[in-house]
Amino acid sequence: MENEQHIPETAVRDYYDRNQDRFLTPDALRRGIDPYDAPAPSDIHPYEHVRHGIERELRQAAAHRAFFTWLDKARADVEYADGYEHPGDPTHQDHEHRH
């Protein structure tokens, strides 16, 4: 399912631009550079070096969303027999019970 997810280049670039703090170089981290105080371009990994990893993370997130959307639709009409509800299901009368 993950390989079926298309992530536009604009989404990958936007993620990089909005999350510069995640791409600080090890040297910048050692020097204690504040990622929110306009770090120098040399303190941030170049887009070309991190692009593939960002796309992979976004593709994984999209696959998870697609799976849970599918799962929610698949279980929409499921009715549990009394006593067989999932213990974490909020519709279960004792859903906060822990062992």
C-alpha positions as YAML, in Angstrom:
chain: A
units: angstrom
residues:
- id: 1
  name: MET
  ca: [0.00, 0.00, 0.00]
- id: 2
  name: GLU
  ca: [2.89, 2.34, 0.76]
- id: 3
  name: ASN
  ca: [4.27, 2.14, -2.78]
- id: 4
  name: GLU
  ca: [0.86, 3.13, -4.14]
- id: 5
  name: GLN
  ca: [0.99, 6.52, -2.42]
- id: 6
  name: HIS
  ca: [1.90, 9.45, -4.66]
- id: 7
  name: ILE
  ca: [3.61, 12.33, -2.90]
- id: 8
  name: PRO
  ca: [3.88, 15.48, -5.02]
- id: 9
  name: GLU
  ca: [7.26, 17.18, -5.18]
- id: 10
  name: THR
  ca: [5.65, 20.35, -3.84]
- id: 11
  name: ALA
  ca: [4.58, 18.49, -0.69]
- id: 12
  name: VAL
  ca: [8.10, 17.18, -0.10]
- id: 13
  name: ARG
  ca: [9.64, 20.62, -0.60]
- id: 14
  name: ASP
  ca: [7.00, 22.26, 1.59]
- id: 15
  name: TYR
  ca: [7.75, 19.79, 4.39]
- id: 16
  name: TYR
  ca: [11.46, 20.56, 4.13]
- id: 17
  name: ASP
  ca: [10.88, 24.31, 4.17]
- id: 18
  name: ARG
  ca: [8.50, 24.16, 7.17]
- id: 19
  name: ASN
  ca: [10.65, 21.78, 9.24]
- id: 20
  name: GLN
  ca: [14.18, 23.13, 8.95]
- id: 21
  name: ASP
  ca: [14.78, 22.20, 12.59]
- id: 22
  name: ARG
  ca: [14.71, 18.53, 11.62]
- id: 23
  name: PHE
  ca: [17.53, 18.95, 9.12]
- id: 24
  name: LEU
  ca: [20.26, 20.65, 11.14]
- id: 25
  name: THR
  ca: [23.73, 19.26, 10.54]
- id: 26
  name: PRO
  ca: [25.50, 17.43, 13.37]
- id: 27
  name: ASP
  ca: [27.95, 20.33, 13.62]
- id: 28
  name: ALA
  ca: [25.10, 22.83, 14.00]
- id: 29
  name: LEU
  ca: [23.59, 20.67, 16.75]
- id: 30
  name: ARG
  ca: [26.94, 20.48, 18.58]
- id: 31
  name: ARG
  ca: [27.25, 24.26, 18.42]
- id: 32
  name: GLY
  ca: [23.74, 24.64, 19.83]
- id: 33
  name: ILE
  ca: [22.30, 26.46, 16.82]
- id: 34
  name: ASP
  ca: [18.71, 27.58, 17.42]
- id: 35
  name: PRO
  ca: [16.75, 26.17, 14.47]
- id: 36
  name: TYR
  ca: [14.05, 28.81, 14.93]
- id: 37
  name: ASP
  ca: [16.47, 31.75, 14.75]
- id: 38
  name: ALA
  ca: [17.23, 31.69, 11.01]
- id: 39
  name: PRO
  ca: [20.19, 29.26, 10.93]
- id: 40
  name: ALA
  ca: [22.79, 29.73, 8.21]
- id: 41
  name: PRO
  ca: [22.29, 27.63, 5.07]
- id: 42
  name: SER
  ca: [25.47, 25.71, 5.94]
- id: 43
  name: ASP
  ca: [23.82, 24.59, 9.22]
- id: 44
  name: ILE
  ca: [21.05, 22.76, 7.39]
- id: 45
  name: HIS
  ca: [21.36, 19.61, 5.28]
- id: 46
  name: PRO
  ca: [20.73, 20.49, 1.64]
- id: 47
  name: TYR
  ca: [17.32, 19.55, 0.28]
- id: 48
  name: GLU
  ca: [18.85, 17.16, -2.24]
- id: 49
  name: HIS
  ca: [20.43, 15.13, 0.58]
- id: 50
  name: VAL
  ca: [17.25, 14.69, 2.61]
- id: 51
  name: ARG
  ca: [14.58, 14.69, -0.09]
- id: 52
  name: HIS
  ca: [14.35, 10.89, -0.40]
- id: 53
  name: GLY
  ca: [13.94, 10.41, 3.36]
- id: 54
  name: ILE
  ca: [11.22, 13.06, 3.53]
- id: 55
  name: GLU
  ca: [9.34, 11.47, 0.66]
- id: 56
  name: ARG
  ca: [9.60, 8.06, 2.35]
- id: 57
  name: GLU
  ca: [8.18, 9.46, 5.62]
- id: 58
  name: LEU
  ca: [5.35, 11.24, 3.84]
- id: 59
  name: ARG
  ca: [4.57, 8.09, 1.84]
- id: 60
  name: GLN
  ca: [4.44, 6.03, 5.05]
- id: 61
  name: ALA
  ca: [2.12, 8.56, 6.68]
- id: 62
  name: ALA
  ca: [-0.14, 8.57, 3.61]
- id: 63
  name: ALA
  ca: [-0.25, 4.76, 3.62]
- id: 64
  name: HIS
  ca: [-1.25, 4.74, 7.31]
- id: 65
  name: ARG
  ca: [-4.02, 7.27, 6.65]
- id: 66
  name: ALA
  ca: [-5.23, 5.22, 3.66]
- id: 67
  name: PHE
  ca: [-5.24, 2.01, 5.70]
- id: 68
  name: PHE
  ca: [-7.14, 3.49, 8.62]
- id: 69
  name: THR
  ca: [-9.63, 5.13, 6.26]
- id: 70
  name: TRP
  ca: [-10.19, 1.72, 4.68]
- id: 71
  name: LEU
  ca: [-10.42, 0.06, 8.10]
- id: 72
  name: ASP
  ca: [-12.96, 2.59, 9.37]
- id: 73
  name: LYS
  ca: [-15.14, 1.95, 6.32]
- id: 74
  name: ALA
  ca: [-14.74, -1.83, 6.61]
- id: 75
  name: ARG
  ca: [-15.82, -1.93, 10.24]
- id: 76
  name: ALA
  ca: [-18.57, 0.67, 10.02]
- id: 77
  name: ASP
  ca: [-21.36, -1.92, 10.07]
- id: 78
  name: VAL
  ca: [-19.67, -4.42, 12.39]
- id: 79
  name: GLU
  ca: [-21.62, -5.30, 15.52]
- id: 80
  name: TYR
  ca: [-19.72, -7.02, 18.28]
- id: 81
  name: ALA
  ca: [-21.32, -9.84, 20.21]
- id: 82
  name: ASP
  ca: [-21.67, -9.03, 23.89]
- id: 83
  name: GLY
  ca: [-18.45, -9.77, 25.72]
- id: 84
  name: TYR
  ca: [-16.26, -9.69, 22.60]
- id: 85
  name: GLU
  ca: [-15.76, -5.96, 22.30]
- id: 86
  name: HIS
  ca: [-12.21, -4.72, 22.14]
- id: 87
  name: PRO
  ca: [-11.25, -3.57, 25.66]
- id: 88
  name: GLY
  ca: [-10.08, -0.19, 24.33]
- id: 89
  name: ASP
  ca: [-13.27, 0.45, 22.35]
- id: 90
  name: PRO
  ca: [-14.91, 3.56, 23.85]
- id: 91
  name: THR
  ca: [-18.35, 2.06, 23.19]
- id: 92
  name: HIS
  ca: [-17.50, -0.80, 25.54]
- id: 93
  name: GLN
  ca: [-18.93, -0.22, 29.02]
- id: 94
  name: ASP
  ca: [-15.61, -1.02, 30.72]
- id: 95
  name: HIS
  ca: [-13.20, 0.43, 28.15]
- id: 96
  name: GLU
  ca: [-10.87, 1.97, 30.73]
- id: 97
  name: HIS
  ca: [-10.34, -1.26, 32.63]
- id: 98
  name: ARG
  ca: [-6.67, -2.28, 32.67]
- id: 99
  name: HIS
  ca: [-4.79, -5.38, 33.77]
...
